[in-house]
Amino acid sequence: MTDNIALTSPFRKIPKLDGYYWLLLIAATIFGETGGDMLSMGLNLGYLAATAIFLALFAVALFFQVRSPGDQPAYYWAVIIATSTTGTTIADAMTRTFELGYASGSALLLGVLALVFAAWKFSGSRLTETGRLPKSSEVLYWVGILVASTLGTAFGDYIADESGLGFAGSSALLAVLLTLVAGLQRFAPNQKEIFYWAAIVIVHPLGATAGDFLTKEQAEGGLGLGTFVASAGLGLVFVIVYALVHRRRGSESVARN
């Protein structure tokens, strides 16, 4: 009976928004920066070709996520990674291939994100207090994540280039802002959705600047790991953390039963 209710539920469960969730999300967004650069620049495919490939992967991942009858964390995180890599190459194509620049590209994407949030609000979409997302709002949710990811890359590059802080300083600044948002949420527990989206918007430029810090040459203010080594390392970190979280959730479920 319980299984039937789960399969026919009109809601989709977002993974528990704890420290593990944000650690996985940060790792995924940094991987999105390094992985996107690896395909577009490391393999010399260019931003447009890399975008086409990642958009196809995003569409496939989203198809399985939306069509899955129950809550599938693996599908959720697959779409998150797909949005991060896709957002990276879309932003680079806009700001570099089409020469919009970081400031203009960020402003344009911020306007698009505002439209997505307006559509979210006026359609009655919302994340419930328990983290449940109505399935009717699922595609709009992922559009918001994709646009936020794209904005994150453009805005992260803008901060690193224009602020004078460089990749490391910009990453530290954004990490402080993310911590501040997390702290403020504790004082306004009834505004979880607002703080969730605020954190999402901050996480993506953090991923962009941190990814560049790992991959760029030391002369450019980075560690010089390169896109291949950084992507492999971040992918391993993500897999290890995901496996630990999945194992812990399984143990907690068994203990409750």
C-alpha positions as CSV (number, residue, x, y, z in Angstrom):
1,M,0.0,0.0,0.0
2,T,2.8,2.4,0.9
3,D,4.6,1.6,-2.4
4,N,1.5,2.4,-4.4
5,I,1.1,5.8,-2.6
6,A,4.7,6.6,-3.3
7,L,4.4,5.7,-7.0
8,T,1.2,7.8,-7.5
9,S,2.4,10.8,-5.4
10,P,1.9,14.2,-7.1
11,F,5.2,15.3,-5.4
12,R,8.8,14.8,-6.1
13,K,11.2,14.8,-3.1
14,I,14.3,17.0,-3.3
15,P,17.2,15.3,-1.5
16,K,17.4,16.4,2.1
17,L,18.8,19.9,2.3
18,D,21.6,19.2,4.8
19,G,25.3,19.8,4.7
20,Y,25.8,16.7,2.5
21,Y,23.4,18.2,-0.1
22,W,25.3,21.4,-0.3
23,L,28.7,19.6,-0.4
24,L,27.5,17.5,-3.3
25,L,26.0,20.6,-5.0
26,I,29.2,22.5,-4.7
27,A,31.3,19.6,-6.0
28,A,28.9,19.2,-8.9
29,T,29.0,22.9,-9.8
30,I,32.8,23.0,-9.6
31,F,32.9,19.8,-11.7
32,G,30.6,21.6,-14.2
33,E,33.1,24.3,-14.7
34,T,36.1,22.0,-15.1
35,G,34.2,19.4,-17.1
36,G,32.7,22.0,-19.4
37,D,36.1,23.5,-20.0
38,M,37.6,20.1,-20.5
39,L,35.3,19.3,-23.4
40,S,35.2,22.8,-25.0
41,M,38.9,23.8,-24.5
42,G,40.8,20.7,-23.4
43,L,39.5,18.6,-26.3
44,N,39.3,21.7,-28.6
45,L,35.6,21.1,-29.5
46,G,34.7,24.8,-29.0
47,Y,31.9,26.2,-26.9
48,L,29.1,25.6,-29.4
49,A,29.9,22.0,-30.1
50,A,30.4,21.3,-26.4
51,T,27.1,23.0,-25.6
52,A,25.2,20.8,-28.1
53,I,26.7,17.7,-26.5
54,F,25.9,18.8,-23.0
55,L,22.4,19.9,-23.9
56,A,21.7,16.5,-25.3
57,L,23.0,14.9,-22.1
58,F,20.8,17.3,-20.1
59,A,17.7,16.4,-22.1
60,V,18.3,12.7,-21.6
61,A,19.0,13.0,-17.8
62,L,15.9,15.3,-17.4
63,F,13.8,12.8,-19.4
64,F,14.6,10.0,-17.0
65,Q,14.2,12.2,-13.9
66,V,10.8,13.5,-15.0
67,R,9.5,10.1,-16.1
68,S,10.7,8.2,-13.0
69,P,7.7,7.2,-10.9
70,G,9.4,7.6,-7.5
71,D,12.2,9.6,-5.9
72,Q,15.5,8.7,-7.5
73,P,18.5,10.6,-6.1
74,A,20.8,9.2,-8.8
75,Y,18.6,10.8,-11.5
76,Y,18.4,14.1,-9.5
77,W,22.2,14.4,-9.3
78,A,22.7,13.3,-12.9
79,V,20.5,16.3,-13.9
80,I,22.4,18.6,-11.5
81,I,25.7,17.6,-13.1
82,A,24.2,18.0,-16.6
83,T,23.0,21.5,-15.8
84,S,26.3,22.5,-14.4
85,T,28.3,21.4,-17.4
86,T,25.7,22.7,-19.9
87,G,25.5,26.1,-18.1
88,T,29.3,26.4,-18.2
89,T,29.5,26.0,-22.0
90,I,26.4,28.1,-22.7
91,A,27.8,31.0,-20.7
92,D,31.2,30.7,-22.3
93,A,29.6,30.7,-25.8
94,M,27.5,33.8,-24.9
95,T,30.3,35.8,-23.4
96,R,33.2,34.7,-25.7
97,T,32.0,33.2,-28.9
98,F,29.2,35.8,-29.3
99,E,31.3,38.4,-27.5
100,L,28.7,39.7,-25.1
101,G,31.2,40.0,-22.4
102,Y,30.9,39.0,-18.8
103,A,28.9,42.1,-17.6
104,S,26.4,42.1,-20.5
105,G,26.1,38.3,-20.4
106,S,25.5,38.3,-16.7
107,A,22.9,41.1,-16.9
108,L,21.0,39.2,-19.7
109,L,21.0,36.0,-17.8
110,L,19.9,37.7,-14.6
111,G,16.9,39.1,-16.6
112,V,16.1,35.6,-17.8
113,L,16.4,34.2,-14.3
114,A,14.0,36.9,-13.1
115,L,11.5,35.8,-15.7
116,V,11.8,32.2,-14.6
117,F,11.3,33.2,-11.0
118,A,8.2,35.2,-12.0
119,A,6.8,32.2,-13.9
120,W,7.5,30.1,-10.8
121,K,5.7,32.5,-8.5
122,F,2.7,33.1,-10.8
123,S,2.2,29.5,-11.7
124,G,1.8,28.7,-8.0
125,S,5.0,26.6,-7.9
126,R,6.7,26.1,-4.6
127,L,8.9,23.9,-2.6
128,T,7.1,22.7,0.5
129,E,8.5,22.9,4.0
130,T,9.4,19.2,3.7
131,G,11.3,19.7,0.5
132,R,8.6,18.3,-1.7
133,L,8.3,19.7,-5.2
134,P,5.0,19.3,-7.2
135,K,5.7,17.2,-10.3
136,S,3.8,19.8,-12.3
137,S,6.5,22.3,-11.4
138,E,9.4,20.0,-12.0
139,V,10.5,21.1,-15.5
140,L,10.3,24.8,-14.4
141,Y,12.4,24.0,-11.4
142,W,15.1,22.5,-13.7
143,V,14.9,25.5,-16.1
144,G,15.6,27.7,-13.1
145,I,18.6,25.5,-12.1
146,L,20.0,25.6,-15.6
147,V,19.7,29.4,-15.9
148,A,21.2,29.8,-12.5
149,S,24.1,27.6,-13.5
150,T,24.6,29.6,-16.7
151,L,24.5,32.9,-14.9
152,G,26.9,31.5,-12.3
153,T,29.6,30.9,-14.9
154,A,29.3,34.3,-16.4
155,F,29.0,36.2,-13.1
156,G,31.8,34.1,-11.6
157,D,34.1,35.1,-14.4
158,Y,32.9,38.7,-14.1
159,I,33.7,38.8,-10.3
160,A,37.1,37.2,-10.8
161,D,38.1,39.5,-13.6
162,E,36.6,42.8,-12.5
163,S,36.9,42.7,-8.7
164,G,40.6,42.3,-8.5
165,L,40.2,39.4,-6.1
166,G,41.1,36.7,-8.6
167,F,39.8,33.2,-8.6
168,A,40.8,32.4,-5.0
169,G,39.6,35.6,-3.5
170,S,36.3,35.5,-5.4
171,S,35.7,31.9,-4.3
172,A,36.3,32.9,-0.7
173,L,33.9,35.9,-1.0
174,L,31.2,33.7,-2.5
175,A,31.8,31.0,0.2
176,V,31.3,33.7,2.9
177,L,28.0,34.8,1.2
178,L,26.8,31.2,1.0
179,T,27.6,30.7,4.7
180,L,25.7,34.0,5.5
181,V,22.6,32.8,3.6
182,A,22.8,29.5,5.5
183,G,23.0,31.4,8.8
184,L,20.2,33.7,8.0
185,Q,17.9,30.8,7.2
186,R,18.1,29.7,10.8
187,F,16.4,33.0,11.9
188,A,13.7,32.8,9.3
189,P,12.6,29.1,9.1
190,N,9.4,30.0,7.3
191,Q,11.3,31.4,4.3
192,K,13.2,28.3,3.3
193,E,12.3,28.6,-0.3
194,I,13.7,32.1,-0.7
195,F,16.9,31.1,1.0
196,Y,17.1,27.9,-1.0
197,W,17.0,29.9,-4.3
198,A,19.4,32.5,-2.9
199,A,21.9,29.8,-2.1
200,I,21.4,28.2,-5.5
201,V,22.3,31.5,-7.2
202,I,25.4,31.9,-5.1
203,V,26.6,28.3,-5.4
204,H,27.0,28.4,-9.2
205,P,29.4,31.4,-9.4
206,L,31.3,29.8,-6.5
207,G,31.6,26.7,-8.6
208,A,32.8,28.7,-11.5
209,T,35.5,30.6,-9.7
210,A,36.6,27.6,-7.7
211,G,36.8,25.5,-10.9
212,D,39.0,28.2,-12.6
213,F,41.2,28.4,-9.5
214,L,41.9,24.7,-9.7
215,T,42.5,24.6,-13.5
216,K,44.1,27.9,-14.5
217,E,47.8,28.2,-14.6
218,Q,49.6,29.7,-11.6
219,A,50.6,32.8,-13.6
220,E,46.8,33.4,-14.0
221,G,46.1,32.9,-10.3
222,G,45.2,29.3,-10.3
223,L,46.7,26.0,-9.1
224,G,47.5,24.8,-12.6
225,L,45.9,21.3,-12.2
226,G,44.3,21.5,-15.6
227,T,40.8,20.5,-16.6
228,F,41.5,16.7,-16.9
229,V,43.1,16.2,-13.5
230,A,40.7,18.6,-11.7
231,S,37.6,17.0,-13.3
232,A,38.8,13.5,-12.4
233,G,39.5,14.5,-8.8
234,L,36.1,16.3,-8.4
235,G,34.3,13.4,-10.0
236,L,35.9,11.0,-7.5
237,V,35.0,13.3,-4.6
238,F,31.4,13.5,-5.7
239,V,31.1,9.7,-6.1
240,I,32.6,9.1,-2.6
241,V,30.4,11.6,-0.9
242,Y,27.3,10.4,-2.8
243,A,28.1,6.8,-1.8
244,L,28.5,7.7,1.8
245,V,25.3,9.7,1.9
246,H,23.4,6.9,0.1
247,R,24.8,4.3,2.6
248,R,23.9,6.5,5.5
249,R,20.3,7.1,4.3
250,G,19.9,3.4,3.8
251,S,21.1,2.7,7.3
252,E,18.7,5.3,8.7
253,S,15.8,3.8,6.7
254,V,16.6,0.3,8.0
255,A,16.8,1.6,11.6
256,R,13.4,3.3,11.4
257,N,11.8,0.1,10.1
